[in-house]
């Protein structure tokens, strides 16, 4: 029997899809939501090479980041597009 879960019962991650709240601690979920609200949609720069994981700076703060695909040189412009298990998921700006 299928159960419909409320939005508060699930969390979405770019690579892992929907995860039921019971899989993650509430503090992890709240931390990811706060990070999402703080950085998603904002632009910054890669402060290390992203291959695909590295560090970025957004509004003067550093974050662990994962490039959605490919490789990105240090100093490249990025945009935060999502949060994925604590990483800021970024894409290259043209």
N, C-alpha and C positions, 0 to 999 in steps of 0.2 A: 504494500500500500504506500503510495507516494504521499509525502508531507510537504506542504508549502511553508517555506521558512520566511520569516519577516526580514526586513533589511537589517535590523539590529542583530540577527542571528548569524549573518554571513559577512565575510570580508572578501573583497576581490583583489587578486594579485595578477599582474600581467602574464606571468608564465605559469602560475599554478591554478588559475581559475577561481571558482568560488570555494571557499573553505568555511565549514560550519564553525561557529564560535567555540564549540567545545574542543576544537583542535588547538586553538591558541589561547594563551592566558589573556584575560581582560586587559591587563596592563600593556601587553604587546599590541593588542587591537587599538587601544586608545592612543598609544605612541605612534602607530602608523597613520591613524586618522589625523592626529595633530601635525605630523610631518607633511601629510598630503595637503592639508589646509594651508600650511605655511609656504610650500614651494611649488606645487603643481601650477603650471601656466607661466611661471617666471623664467627669465633668461639669466644666464651666467656664463662662466668660462670653465674649461677643463684646466685644472691646475696640475694634473698629472696626465700621462697618456692613458686613454681608456682603451683597453684591449680585452674584453669589453668593460672590465671593472677598473675603477680608479677613483679619483677625488675631483669634485667640482666646487666652485665657489658661486653662491647665489646670494645676492644682497649682503655681501661681506662675511657670510658664514660658510664654513667648509662642510661638505657632506660626502659620504661614501655613495658612489653612483655606479650605475650599470648602463652602458650604451645599448639602445634597443637592438642594434645590429651593426656589425662591422668593427672598425678601428678608428680612433680619433686622436689626433695629435694634441699635445699640451698647448694651451693658449687658444684653442678653438672655441667658438661661440656655441652654446648649448641651450636647450629649452627643456625644462622639467615637464614630463608628460604623465607620470604616474608614480606610485610607490609600489615596490615589489619586494616583499619580505624584508623591509627595513632599508633597502637601497632606493635611492632616487633614480627612477628610470628616465633617461634623457635621450634626446635626439639632436643631431647636428643642425645648427641654423645655417642657412645658405648665405 
